[in-house]
Amino acid sequence: MLAGMGYHEAAEHSLLRLFYRYAMPDGTVYDLIVGTYQRLGDEERAEAWAAKKNVMLCLDPPPTPTEEEQP
């Protein structure tokens, strides 16, 4: 409801606090935030939070070294 009323930061902080209050699996809070923005039709914010999840949980594969960087 907070995000729908335009209080995006308050909504994000409220959802992020759930991780500390409850024993939620890693990434669940990020999924809740992404889903919230998807339901609101805000794909830009949804994609940004999906990217944050990938960075924070190290889900992105490491970059492949170039020929110059390989031993």
PDB file of N, CA, C, O and CB in Angstrom:
ATOM      1  N   MET A   1       0.825  -1.185   0.000  1.00  0.00           N
ATOM      2  CA  MET A   1       0.000   0.000   0.000  1.00  0.00           C
ATOM      3  C   MET A   1       0.873   1.254   0.000  1.00  0.00           C
ATOM      4  O   MET A   1       0.553   2.239  -0.666  1.00  0.00           O
ATOM      5  CB  MET A   1      -0.941  -0.005   1.207  1.00  0.00           C
ATOM      6  N   LEU A   2       1.971   1.215   0.744  1.00  0.00           N
ATOM      7  CA  LEU A   2       2.844   2.387   0.796  1.00  0.00           C
ATOM      8  C   LEU A   2       3.406   2.722  -0.586  1.00  0.00           C
ATOM      9  O   LEU A   2       3.406   3.881  -0.999  1.00  0.00           O
ATOM     10  CB  LEU A   2       3.990   2.153   1.787  1.00  0.00           C
ATOM     11  N   ALA A   3       3.882   1.704  -1.292  1.00  0.00           N
ATOM     12  CA  ALA A   3       4.445   1.931  -2.623  1.00  0.00           C
ATOM     13  C   ALA A   3       3.377   2.440  -3.577  1.00  0.00           C
ATOM     14  O   ALA A   3       3.652   3.308  -4.405  1.00  0.00           O
ATOM     15  CB  ALA A   3       5.073   0.645  -3.172  1.00  0.00           C
ATOM     16  N   GLY A   4       2.176   1.918  -3.473  1.00  0.00           N
ATOM     17  CA  GLY A   4       1.083   2.348  -4.320  1.00  0.00           C
ATOM     18  C   GLY A   4       0.703   3.802  -4.096  1.00  0.00           C
ATOM     19  O   GLY A   4       0.198   4.464  -5.003  1.00  0.00           O
ATOM     20  N   MET A   5       0.946   4.299  -2.886  1.00  0.00           N
ATOM     21  CA  MET A   5       0.639   5.696  -2.561  1.00  0.00           C
ATOM     22  C   MET A   5       1.823   6.614  -2.865  1.00  0.00           C
ATOM     23  O   MET A   5       1.748   7.822  -2.645  1.00  0.00           O
ATOM     24  CB  MET A   5       0.246   5.822  -1.085  1.00  0.00           C
ATOM     25  N   GLY A   6       2.927   6.032  -3.376  1.00  0.00           N
ATOM     26  CA  GLY A   6       4.086   6.837  -3.734  1.00  0.00           C
ATOM     27  C   GLY A   6       5.181   6.880  -2.695  1.00  0.00           C
ATOM     28  O   GLY A   6       6.195   7.549  -2.896  1.00  0.00           O
ATOM     29  N   TYR A   7       5.003   6.185  -1.593  1.00  0.00           N
ATOM     30  CA  TYR A   7       6.026   6.146  -0.538  1.00  0.00           C
ATOM     31  C   TYR A   7       6.948   4.947  -0.772  1.00  0.00           C
ATOM     32  O   TYR A   7       6.970   3.995   0.008  1.00  0.00           O
ATOM     33  CB  TYR A   7       5.365   6.065   0.881  1.00  0.00           C
ATOM     34  N   HIS A   8       7.698   5.022  -1.853  1.00  0.00           N
ATOM     35  CA  HIS A   8       8.517   3.891  -2.282  1.00  0.00           C
ATOM     36  C   HIS A   8       9.588   3.523  -1.254  1.00  0.00           C
ATOM     37  O   HIS A   8       9.751   2.352  -0.914  1.00  0.00           O
ATOM     38  CB  HIS A   8       9.172   4.205  -3.611  1.00  0.00           C
ATOM     39  N   GLU A   9      10.305   4.511  -0.771  1.00  0.00           N
ATOM     40  CA  GLU A   9      11.394   4.230   0.172  1.00  0.00           C
ATOM     41  C   GLU A   9      10.853   3.623   1.469  1.00  0.00           C
ATOM     42  O   GLU A   9      11.446   2.687   2.005  1.00  0.00           O
ATOM     43  CB  GLU A   9      12.184   5.518   0.480  1.00  0.00           C
ATOM     44  N   ALA A  10       9.748   4.140   1.971  1.00  0.00           N
ATOM     45  CA  ALA A  10       9.152   3.594   3.195  1.00  0.00           C
ATOM     46  C   ALA A  10       8.696   2.148   2.970  1.00  0.00           C
ATOM     47  O   ALA A  10       8.856   1.299   3.847  1.00  0.00           O
ATOM     48  CB  ALA A  10       7.957   4.471   3.655  1.00  0.00           C
ATOM     49  N   ALA A  11       8.133   1.877   1.803  1.00  0.00           N
ATOM     50  CA  ALA A  11       7.698   0.512   1.493  1.00  0.00           C
ATOM     51  C   ALA A  11       8.891  -0.430   1.423  1.00  0.00           C
ATOM     52  O   ALA A  11       8.845  -1.538   1.956  1.00  0.00           O
ATOM     53  CB  ALA A  11       6.921   0.479   0.168  1.00  0.00           C
ATOM     54  N   GLU A  12       9.951   0.008   0.770  1.00  0.00           N
ATOM     55  CA  GLU A  12      11.154  -0.821   0.645  1.00  0.00           C
ATOM     56  C   GLU A  12      11.747  -1.113   2.020  1.00  0.00           C
ATOM     57  O   GLU A  12      12.099  -2.258   2.307  1.00  0.00           O
ATOM     58  CB  GLU A  12      12.201  -0.126  -0.251  1.00  0.00           C
ATOM     59  N   HIS A  13      11.862  -0.107   2.862  1.00  0.00           N
ATOM     60  CA  HIS A  13      12.435  -0.296   4.200  1.00  0.00           C
ATOM     61  C   HIS A  13      11.563  -1.226   5.043  1.00  0.00           C
ATOM     62  O   HIS A  13      12.079  -2.049   5.799  1.00  0.00           O
ATOM     63  CB  HIS A  13      12.600   1.061   4.911  1.00  0.00           C
ATOM     64  N   SER A  14      10.257  -1.096   4.914  1.00  0.00           N
ATOM     65  CA  SER A  14       9.352  -1.972   5.669  1.00  0.00           C
ATOM     66  C   SER A  14       9.544  -3.426   5.263  1.00  0.00           C
ATOM     67  O   SER A  14       9.588  -4.315   6.113  1.00  0.00           O
ATOM     68  CB  SER A  14       7.888  -1.555   5.453  1.00  0.00           C
ATOM     69  N   LEU A  15       9.657  -3.660   3.969  1.00  0.00           N
ATOM     70  CA  LEU A  15       9.860  -5.032   3.502  1.00  0.00           C
ATOM     71  C   LEU A  15      11.245  -5.552   3.859  1.00  0.00           C
ATOM     72  O   LEU A  15      11.391  -6.719   4.223  1.00  0.00           O
ATOM     73  CB  LEU A  15       9.654  -5.111   1.997  1.00  0.00           C
ATOM     74  N   LEU A  16      12.259  -4.705   3.761  1.00  0.00           N
ATOM     75  CA  LEU A  16      13.614  -5.137   4.115  1.00  0.00           C
ATOM     76  C   LEU A  16      13.718  -5.516   5.592  1.00  0.00           C
ATOM     77  O   LEU A  16      14.472  -6.423   5.948  1.00  0.00           O
ATOM     78  CB  LEU A  16      14.621  -4.034   3.791  1.00  0.00           C
ATOM     79  N   ARG A  17      12.974  -4.833   6.443  1.00  0.00           N
ATOM     80  CA  ARG A  17      13.005  -5.154   7.877  1.00  0.00           C
ATOM     81  C   ARG A  17      12.429  -6.539   8.172  1.00  0.00           C
ATOM     82  O   ARG A  17      12.741  -7.127   9.207  1.00  0.00           O
ATOM     83  CB  ARG A  17      12.231  -4.100   8.664  1.00  0.00           C
ATOM     84  N   LEU A  18      11.598  -7.063   7.281  1.00  0.00           N
ATOM     85  CA  LEU A  18      11.029  -8.402   7.491  1.00  0.00           C
ATOM     86  C   LEU A  18      12.120  -9.458   7.627  1.00  0.00           C
ATOM     87  O   LEU A  18      11.962 -10.428   8.368  1.00  0.00           O
ATOM     88  CB  LEU A  18      10.093  -8.770   6.335  1.00  0.00           C
ATOM     89  N   PHE A  19      13.223  -9.267   6.913  1.00  0.00           N
ATOM     90  CA  PHE A  19      14.318 -10.239   6.957  1.00  0.00           C
ATOM     91  C   PHE A  19      14.847 -10.402   8.374  1.00  0.00           C
ATOM     92  O   PHE A  19      15.201 -11.505   8.790  1.00  0.00           O
ATOM     93  CB  PHE A  19      15.452  -9.813   6.020  1.00  0.00           C
ATOM     94  N   TYR A  20      14.900  -9.296   9.114  1.00  0.00           N
ATOM     95  CA  TYR A  20      15.450  -9.330  10.468  1.00  0.00           C
ATOM     96  C   TYR A  20      14.427  -9.767  11.513  1.00  0.00           C
ATOM     97  O   TYR A  20      14.793 -10.274  12.573  1.00  0.00           O
ATOM     98  CB  TYR A  20      15.990  -7.971  10.832  1.00  0.00           C
ATOM     99  N   ARG A  21      13.160  -9.573  11.214  1.00  0.00           N
ATOM    100  CA  ARG A  21      12.121  -9.956  12.174  1.00  0.00           C
ATOM    101  C   ARG A  21      11.731 -11.418  12.073  1.00  0.00           C
ATOM    102  O   ARG A  21      11.333 -12.026  13.066  1.00  0.00           O
ATOM    103  CB  ARG A  21      10.900  -9.103  11.974  1.00  0.00           C
ATOM    104  N   TYR A  22      11.842 -11.978  10.900  1.00  0.00           N
ATOM    105  CA  TYR A  22      11.409 -13.356  10.663  1.00  0.00           C
ATOM    106  C   TYR A  22      12.544 -14.118   9.996  1.00  0.00           C
ATOM    107  O   TYR A  22      13.395 -13.523   9.335  1.00  0.00           O
ATOM    108  CB  TYR A  22      10.119 -13.402   9.786  1.00  0.00           C
ATOM    109  N   ALA A  23      12.553 -15.406  10.168  1.00  0.00           N
ATOM    110  CA  ALA A  23      13.580 -16.245   9.547  1.00  0.00           C
ATOM    111  C   ALA A  23      13.182 -16.518   8.104  1.00  0.00           C
ATOM    112  O   ALA A  23      12.633 -17.570   7.776  1.00  0.00           O
ATOM    113  CB  ALA A  23      13.770 -17.582  10.333  1.00  0.00           C
ATOM    114  N   MET A  24      13.472 -15.549   7.256  1.00  0.00           N
ATOM    115  CA  MET A  24      13.114 -15.670   5.843  1.00  0.00           C
ATOM    116  C   MET A  24      14.325 -16.152   5.060  1.00  0.00           C
ATOM    117  O   MET A  24      15.452 -15.743   5.342  1.00  0.00           O
ATOM    118  CB  MET A  24      12.597 -14.318   5.276  1.00  0.00           C
ATOM    119  N   PRO A  25      14.101 -17.013   4.085  1.00  0.00           N
ATOM    120  CA  PRO A  25      15.224 -17.465   3.251  1.00  0.00           C
ATOM    121  C   PRO A  25      15.868 -16.292   2.513  1.00  0.00           C
ATOM    122  O   PRO A  25      15.218 -15.289   2.218  1.00  0.00           O
ATOM    123  CB  PRO A  25      14.750 -18.527   2.239  1.00  0.00           C
ATOM    124  N   ASP A  26      17.148 -16.444   2.226  1.00  0.00           N
ATOM    125  CA  ASP A  26      17.870 -15.402   1.489  1.00  0.00           C
ATOM    126  C   ASP A  26      17.157 -15.084   0.184  1.00  0.00           C
ATOM    127  O   ASP A  26      16.744 -15.983  -0.549  1.00  0.00           O
ATOM    128  CB  ASP A  26      19.320 -15.838   1.210  1.00  0.00           C
ATOM    129  N   GLY A  27      17.021 -13.811  -0.093  1.00  0.00           N
ATOM    130  CA  GLY A  27      16.434 -13.366  -1.350  1.00  0.00           C
ATOM    131  C   GLY A  27      14.935 -13.160  -1.320  1.00  0.00           C
ATOM    132  O   GLY A  27      14.383 -12.530  -2.223  1.00  0.00           O
ATOM    133  N   THR A  28      14.261 -13.680  -0.299  1.00  0.00           N
ATOM    134  CA  THR A  28      12.802 -13.577  -0.248  1.00  0.00           C
ATOM    135  C   THR A  28      12.336 -12.136  -0.190  1.00  0.00           C
ATOM    136  O   THR A  28      11.378 -11.764  -0.867  1.00  0.00           O
ATOM    137  CB  THR A  28      12.265 -14.332   0.948  1.00  0.00           C
ATOM    138  N   VAL A  29      13.002 -11.324   0.608  1.00  0.00           N
ATOM    139  CA  VAL A  29      12.595  -9.920   0.745  1.00  0.00           C
ATOM    140  C   VAL A  29      12.771  -9.198  -0.595  1.00  0.00           C
ATOM    141  O   VAL A  29      11.921  -8.398  -0.986  1.00  0.00           O
ATOM    142  CB  VAL A  29      13.421  -9.210   1.862  1.00  0.00           C
ATOM    143  N   TYR A  30      13.864  -9.477  -1.288  1.00  0.00           N
ATOM    144  CA  TYR A  30      14.063  -8.865  -2.603  1.00  0.00           C
ATOM    145  C   TYR A  30      12.938  -9.278  -3.552  1.00  0.00           C
ATOM    146  O   TYR A  30      12.436  -8.456  -4.318  1.00  0.00           O
ATOM    147  CB  TYR A  30      15.439  -9.266  -3.191  1.00  0.00           C
ATOM    148  N   ASP A  31      12.543 -10.550  -3.501  1.00  0.00           N
ATOM    149  CA  ASP A  31      11.449 -11.019  -4.351  1.00  0.00           C
ATOM    150  C   ASP A  31      10.141 -10.298  -4.024  1.00  0.00           C
ATOM    151  O   ASP A  31       9.359  -9.993  -4.925  1.00  0.00           O
ATOM    152  CB  ASP A  31      11.267 -12.531  -4.194  1.00  0.00           C
ATOM    153  N   LEU A  32       9.901 -10.025  -2.745  1.00  0.00           N
ATOM    154  CA  LEU A  32       8.697  -9.290  -2.353  1.00  0.00           C
ATOM    155  C   LEU A  32       8.708  -7.875  -2.930  1.00  0.00           C
ATOM    156  O   LEU A  32       7.687  -7.390  -3.417  1.00  0.00           O
ATOM    157  CB  LEU A  32       8.578  -9.233  -0.821  1.00  0.00           C
ATOM    158  N   ILE A  33       9.858  -7.224  -2.875  1.00  0.00           N
ATOM    159  CA  ILE A  33       9.957  -5.867  -3.405  1.00  0.00           C
ATOM    160  C   ILE A  33       9.792  -5.869  -4.923  1.00  0.00           C
ATOM    161  O   ILE A  33       9.077  -5.034  -5.476  1.00  0.00           O
ATOM    162  CB  ILE A  33      11.303  -5.233  -3.016  1.00  0.00           C
ATOM    163  N   VAL A  34      10.456  -6.809  -5.592  1.00  0.00           N
ATOM    164  CA  VAL A  34      10.321  -6.917  -7.054  1.00  0.00           C
ATOM    165  C   VAL A  34       8.856  -7.159  -7.418  1.00  0.00           C
ATOM    166  O   VAL A  34       8.325  -6.510  -8.320  1.00  0.00           O
ATOM    167  CB  VAL A  34      11.221  -8.068  -7.615  1.00  0.00           C
ATOM    168  N   GLY A  35       8.207  -8.083  -6.725  1.00  0.00           N
ATOM    169  CA  GLY A  35       6.802  -8.384  -6.992  1.00  0.00           C
ATOM    170  C   GLY A  35       5.884  -7.200  -6.753  1.00  0.00           C
ATOM    171  O   GLY A  35       4.924  -6.988  -7.494  1.00  0.00           O
ATOM    172  N   THR A  36       6.181  -6.428  -5.715  1.00  0.00           N
ATOM    173  CA  THR A  36       5.388  -5.230  -5.431  1.00  0.00           C
ATOM    174  C   THR A  36       5.434  -4.265  -6.611  1.00  0.00           C
ATOM    175  O   THR A  36       4.402  -3.778  -7.071  1.00  0.00           O
ATOM    176  CB  THR A  36       5.898  -4.533  -4.153  1.00  0.00           C
ATOM    177  N   TYR A  37       6.641  -3.997  -7.092  1.00  0.00           N
ATOM    178  CA  TYR A  37       6.773  -3.060  -8.203  1.00  0.00           C
ATOM    179  C   TYR A  37       6.206  -3.630  -9.501  1.00  0.00           C
ATOM    180  O   TYR A  37       5.683  -2.877 -10.322  1.00  0.00           O
ATOM    181  CB  TYR A  37       8.232  -2.689  -8.399  1.00  0.00           C
ATOM    182  N   GLN A  38       6.299  -4.932  -9.699  1.00  0.00           N
ATOM    183  CA  GLN A  38       5.698  -5.541 -10.885  1.00  0.00           C
ATOM    184  C   GLN A  38       4.178  -5.384 -10.858  1.00  0.00           C
ATOM    185  O   GLN A  38       3.560  -5.065 -11.874  1.00  0.00           O
ATOM    186  CB  GLN A  38       6.078  -7.032 -10.978  1.00  0.00           C
ATOM    187  N   ARG A  39       3.581  -5.614  -9.680  1.00  0.00           N
ATOM    188  CA  ARG A  39       2.123  -5.455  -9.571  1.00  0.00           C
ATOM    189  C   ARG A  39       1.691  -4.013  -9.799  1.00  0.00           C
ATOM    190  O   ARG A  39       0.592  -3.758 -10.292  1.00  0.00           O
ATOM    191  CB  ARG A  39       1.641  -5.922  -8.199  1.00  0.00           C
ATOM    192  N   LEU A  40       2.562  -3.069  -9.439  1.00  0.00           N
ATOM    193  CA  LEU A  40       2.251  -1.657  -9.658  1.00  0.00           C
ATOM    194  C   LEU A  40       2.570  -1.210 -11.086  1.00  0.00           C
ATOM    195  O   LEU A  40       2.286  -0.073 -11.461  1.00  0.00           O
ATOM    196  CB  LEU A  40       3.020  -0.797  -8.667  1.00  0.00           C
ATOM    197  N   GLY A  41       3.158  -2.103 -11.875  1.00  0.00           N
ATOM    198  CA  GLY A  41       3.508  -1.770 -13.253  1.00  0.00           C
ATOM    199  C   GLY A  41       4.763  -0.932 -13.381  1.00  0.00           C
ATOM    200  O   GLY A  41       4.990  -0.306 -14.416  1.00  0.00           O
ATOM    201  N   ASP A  42       5.584  -0.912 -12.336  1.00  0.00           N
ATOM    202  CA  ASP A  42       6.823  -0.132 -12.339  1.00  0.00           C
ATOM    203  C   ASP A  42       7.996  -1.071 -12.639  1.00  0.00           C
ATOM    204  O   ASP A  42       8.739  -1.472 -11.742  1.00  0.00           O
ATOM    205  CB  ASP A  42       7.031   0.606 -10.968  1.00  0.00           C
ATOM    206  N   GLU A  43       8.138  -1.407 -13.911  1.00  0.00           N
ATOM    207  CA  GLU A  43       9.172  -2.367 -14.309  1.00  0.00           C
ATOM    208  C   GLU A  43      10.583  -1.859 -14.071  1.00  0.00           C
ATOM    209  O   GLU A  43      11.489  -2.650 -13.810  1.00  0.00           O
ATOM    210  CB  GLU A  43       9.010  -2.717 -15.759  1.00  0.00           C
ATOM    211  N   GLU A  44      10.782  -0.552 -14.159  1.00  0.00           N
ATOM    212  CA  GLU A  44      12.114   0.008 -13.937  1.00  0.00           C
ATOM    213  C   GLU A  44      12.588  -0.269 -12.507  1.00  0.00           C
ATOM    214  O   GLU A  44      13.720  -0.705 -12.296  1.00  0.00           O
ATOM    215  CB  GLU A  44      12.112   1.524 -14.215  1.00  0.00           C
ATOM    216  N   ARG A  45      11.724  -0.014 -11.535  1.00  0.00           N
ATOM    217  CA  ARG A  45      12.100  -0.290 -10.147  1.00  0.00           C
ATOM    218  C   ARG A  45      12.199  -1.793  -9.897  1.00  0.00           C
ATOM    219  O   ARG A  45      13.073  -2.240  -9.154  1.00  0.00           O
ATOM    220  CB  ARG A  45      11.084   0.341  -9.178  1.00  0.00           C
ATOM    221  N   ALA A  46      11.325  -2.564 -10.504  1.00  0.00           N
ATOM    222  CA  ALA A  46      11.379  -4.024 -10.331  1.00  0.00           C
ATOM    223  C   ALA A  46      12.712  -4.572 -10.840  1.00  0.00           C
ATOM    224  O   ALA A  46      13.340  -5.399 -10.179  1.00  0.00           O
ATOM    225  CB  ALA A  46      10.200  -4.709 -11.073  1.00  0.00           C
ATOM    226  N   GLU A  47      13.140  -4.113 -12.010  1.00  0.00           N
ATOM    227  CA  GLU A  47      14.413  -4.572 -12.570  1.00  0.00           C
ATOM    228  C   GLU A  47      15.591  -4.113 -11.719  1.00  0.00           C
ATOM    229  O   GLU A  47      16.564  -4.848 -11.552  1.00  0.00           O
ATOM    230  CB  GLU A  47      14.577  -4.067 -14.004  1.00  0.00           C
ATOM    231  N   ALA A  48      15.506  -2.898 -11.182  1.00  0.00           N
ATOM    232  CA  ALA A  48      16.594  -2.393 -10.333  1.00  0.00           C
ATOM    233  C   ALA A  48      16.738  -3.250  -9.081  1.00  0.00           C
ATOM    234  O   ALA A  48      17.856  -3.563  -8.670  1.00  0.00           O
ATOM    235  CB  ALA A  48      16.342  -0.919  -9.943  1.00  0.00           C
ATOM    236  N   TRP A  49      15.612  -3.633  -8.467  1.00  0.00           N
ATOM    237  CA  TRP A  49      15.681  -4.462  -7.269  1.00  0.00           C
ATOM    238  C   TRP A  49      16.098  -5.890  -7.591  1.00  0.00           C
ATOM    239  O   TRP A  49      16.760  -6.533  -6.776  1.00  0.00           O
ATOM    240  CB  TRP A  49      14.342  -4.465  -6.558  1.00  0.00           C
ATOM    241  N   ALA A  50      15.727  -6.397  -8.756  1.00  0.00           N
ATOM    242  CA  ALA A  50      16.189  -7.725  -9.167  1.00  0.00           C
ATOM    243  C   ALA A  50      17.710  -7.704  -9.345  1.00  0.00           C
ATOM    244  O   ALA A  50      18.394  -8.664  -8.989  1.00  0.00           O
ATOM    245  CB  ALA A  50      15.487  -8.173 -10.488  1.00  0.00           C
ATOM    246  N   ALA A  51      18.231  -6.611  -9.895  1.00  0.00           N
ATOM    247  CA  ALA A  51      19.686  -6.478 -10.056  1.00  0.00           C
ATOM    248  C   ALA A  51      20.367  -6.381  -8.694  1.00  0.00           C
ATOM    249  O   ALA A  51      21.429  -6.971  -8.489  1.00  0.00           O
ATOM    250  CB  ALA A  51      20.029  -5.236 -10.912  1.00  0.00           C
ATOM    251  N   LYS A  52      19.758  -5.634  -7.752  1.00  0.00           N
ATOM    252  CA  LYS A  52      20.331  -5.543  -6.402  1.00  0.00           C
ATOM    253  C   LYS A  52      20.380  -6.921  -5.747  1.00  0.00           C
ATOM    254  O   LYS A  52      21.356  -7.260  -5.077  1.00  0.00           O
ATOM    255  CB  LYS A  52      19.511  -4.567  -5.526  1.00  0.00           C
ATOM    256  N   LYS A  53      19.340  -7.702  -5.938  1.00  0.00           N
ATOM    257  CA  LYS A  53      19.313  -9.057  -5.377  1.00  0.00           C
ATOM    258  C   LYS A  53      20.473  -9.871  -5.936  1.00  0.00           C
ATOM    259  O   LYS A  53      21.169 -10.559  -5.189  1.00  0.00           O
ATOM    260  CB  LYS A  53      17.961  -9.757  -5.684  1.00  0.00           C
ATOM    261  N   ASN A  54      20.683  -9.797  -7.245  1.00  0.00           N
ATOM    262  CA  ASN A  54      21.765 -10.559  -7.865  1.00  0.00           C
ATOM    263  C   ASN A  54      23.127 -10.157  -7.328  1.00  0.00           C
ATOM    264  O   ASN A  54      23.994 -11.006  -7.121  1.00  0.00           O
ATOM    265  CB  ASN A  54      21.735 -10.378  -9.365  1.00  0.00           C
ATOM    266  N   VAL A  55      23.316  -8.869  -7.104  1.00  0.00           N
ATOM    267  CA  VAL A  55      24.599  -8.390  -6.581  1.00  0.00           C
ATOM    268  C   VAL A  55      24.772  -8.807  -5.119  1.00  0.00           C
ATOM    269  O   VAL A  55      25.807  -9.356  -4.743  1.00  0.00           O
ATOM    270  CB  VAL A  55      24.699  -6.852  -6.714  1.00  0.00           C
ATOM    271  N   MET A  56      23.752  -8.542  -4.300  1.00  0.00           N
ATOM    272  CA  MET A  56      23.867  -8.799  -2.864  1.00  0.00           C
ATOM    273  C   MET A  56      23.991 -10.283  -2.534  1.00  0.00           C
ATOM    274  O   MET A  56      24.642 -10.651  -1.556  1.00  0.00           O
ATOM    275  CB  MET A  56      22.673  -8.224  -2.146  1.00  0.00           C
ATOM    276  N   LEU A  57      23.371 -11.132  -3.343  1.00  0.00           N
ATOM    277  CA  LEU A  57      23.428 -12.571  -3.081  1.00  0.00           C
ATOM    278  C   LEU A  57      24.431 -13.283  -3.985  1.00  0.00           C
ATOM    279  O   LEU A  57      24.493 -14.512  -4.009  1.00  0.00           O
ATOM    280  CB  LEU A  57      22.051 -13.187  -3.261  1.00  0.00           C
ATOM    281  N   CYS A  58      25.215 -12.501  -4.727  1.00  0.00           N
ATOM    282  CA  CYS A  58      26.246 -13.048  -5.623  1.00  0.00           C
ATOM    283  C   CYS A  58      25.652 -14.074  -6.588  1.00  0.00           C
ATOM    284  O   CYS A  58      26.206 -15.159  -6.763  1.00  0.00           O
ATOM    285  CB  CYS A  58      27.380 -13.694  -4.805  1.00  0.00           C
ATOM    286  N   LEU A  59      24.539 -13.733  -7.206  1.00  0.00           N
ATOM    287  CA  LEU A  59      23.873 -14.641  -8.129  1.00  0.00           C
ATOM    288  C   LEU A  59      24.354 -14.465  -9.561  1.00  0.00           C
ATOM    289  O   LEU A  59      24.183 -15.362 -10.387  1.00  0.00           O
ATOM    290  CB  LEU A  59      22.382 -14.438  -8.066  1.00  0.00           C
ATOM    291  N   ASP A  60      24.955 -13.317  -9.865  1.00  0.00           N
ATOM    292  CA  ASP A  60      25.488 -13.104 -11.203  1.00  0.00           C
ATOM    293  C   ASP A  60      26.777 -13.887 -11.342  1.00  0.00           C
ATOM    294  O   ASP A  60      27.595 -13.905 -10.422  1.00  0.00           O
ATOM    295  CB  ASP A  60      25.722 -11.599 -11.484  1.00  0.00           C
ATOM    296  N   PRO A  61      26.970 -14.537 -12.487  1.00  0.00           N
ATOM    297  CA  PRO A  61      28.243 -15.254 -12.671  1.00  0.00           C
ATOM    298  C   PRO A  61      29.389 -14.261 -12.759  1.00  0.00           C
ATOM    299  O   PRO A  61      29.209 -13.139 -13.233  1.00  0.00           O
ATOM    300  CB  PRO A  61      28.202 -16.141 -13.944  1.00  0.00           C
ATOM    301  N   PRO A  62      30.566 -14.667 -12.303  1.00  0.00           N
ATOM    302  CA  PRO A  62      31.709 -13.745 -12.382  1.00  0.00           C
ATOM    303  C   PRO A  62      32.033 -13.459 -13.843  1.00  0.00           C
ATOM    304  O   PRO A  62      31.795 -14.305 -14.706  1.00  0.00           O
ATOM    305  CB  PRO A  62      32.955 -14.335 -11.654  1.00  0.00           C
ATOM    306  N   PRO A  63      32.571 -12.281 -14.130  1.00  0.00           N
ATOM    307  CA  PRO A  63      32.906 -11.951 -15.524  1.00  0.00           C
ATOM    308  C   PRO A  63      33.987 -12.878 -16.053  1.00  0.00           C
ATOM    309  O   PRO A  63      34.890 -13.284 -15.321  1.00  0.00           O
ATOM    310  CB  PRO A  63      33.367 -10.487 -15.640  1.00  0.00           C
ATOM    311  N   THR A  64      33.883 -13.203 -17.322  1.00  0.00           N
ATOM    312  CA  THR A  64      34.877 -14.056 -17.967  1.00  0.00           C
ATOM    313  C   THR A  64      36.108 -13.222 -18.273  1.00  0.00           C
ATOM    314  O   THR A  64      35.995 -12.152 -18.871  1.00  0.00           O
ATOM    315  CB  THR A  64      34.311 -14.706 -19.263  1.00  0.00           C
ATOM    316  N   PRO A  65      37.288 -13.696 -17.871  1.00  0.00           N
ATOM    317  CA  PRO A  65      38.499 -12.900 -18.134  1.00  0.00           C
ATOM    318  C   PRO A  65      38.767 -12.806 -19.635  1.00  0.00           C
ATOM    319  O   PRO A  65      38.519 -13.752 -20.383  1.00  0.00           O
ATOM    320  CB  PRO A  65      39.723 -13.516 -17.413  1.00  0.00           C
ATOM    321  N   THR A  66      39.273 -11.663 -20.058  1.00  0.00           N
ATOM    322  CA  THR A  66      39.647 -11.495 -21.469  1.00  0.00           C
ATOM    323  C   THR A  66      40.958 -12.223 -21.712  1.00  0.00           C
ATOM    324  O   THR A  66      41.610 -12.680 -20.774  1.00  0.00           O
ATOM    325  CB  THR A  66      39.774  -9.982 -21.853  1.00  0.00           C
ATOM    326  N   GLU A  67      41.334 -12.326 -22.969  1.00  0.00           N
ATOM    327  CA  GLU A  67      42.596 -13.004 -23.298  1.00  0.00           C
ATOM    328  C   GLU A  67      43.787 -12.329 -22.636  1.00  0.00           C
ATOM    329  O   GLU A  67      44.746 -12.997 -22.249  1.00  0.00           O
ATOM    330  CB  GLU A  67      42.802 -13.039 -24.809  1.00  0.00           C
ATOM    331  N   GLU A  68      43.732 -11.010 -22.504  1.00  0.00           N
ATOM    332  CA  GLU A  68      44.821 -10.257 -21.896  1.00  0.00           C
ATOM    333  C   GLU A  68      44.926 -10.539 -20.398  1.00  0.00           C
ATOM    334  O   GLU A  68      46.018 -10.482 -19.834  1.00  0.00           O
ATOM    335  CB  GLU A  68      44.626  -8.763 -22.136  1.00  0.00           C
ATOM    336  N   GLU A  69      43.786 -10.846 -19.742  1.00  0.00           N
ATOM    337  CA  GLU A  69      43.771 -11.078 -18.302  1.00  0.00           C
ATOM    338  C   GLU A  69      44.096 -12.511 -17.927  1.00  0.00           C
ATOM    339  O   GLU A  69      44.429 -12.787 -16.775  1.00  0.00           O
ATOM    340  CB  GLU A  69      42.433 -10.711 -17.743  1.00  0.00           C
ATOM    341  N   GLN A  70      44.006 -13.427 -18.883  1.00  0.00           N
ATOM    342  CA  GLN A  70      44.263 -14.846 -18.589  1.00  0.00           C
ATOM    343  C   GLN A  70      45.767 -15.069 -18.430  1.00  0.00           C
ATOM    344  O   GLN A  70      46.580 -14.457 -19.122  1.00  0.00           O
ATOM    345  CB  GLN A  70      43.689 -15.765 -19.719  1.00  0.00           C
ATOM    346  N   PRO A  71      46.114 -15.963 -17.499  1.00  0.00           N
ATOM    347  CA  PRO A  71      47.552 -16.229 -17.272  1.00  0.00           C
ATOM    348  C   PRO A  71      48.213 -16.947 -18.412  1.00  0.00           C
ATOM    349  O   PRO A  71      49.409 -17.230 -18.353  1.00  0.00           O
ATOM    350  CB  PRO A  71      47.739 -17.036 -16.027  1.00  0.00           C
TER     351      PRO A  71
END
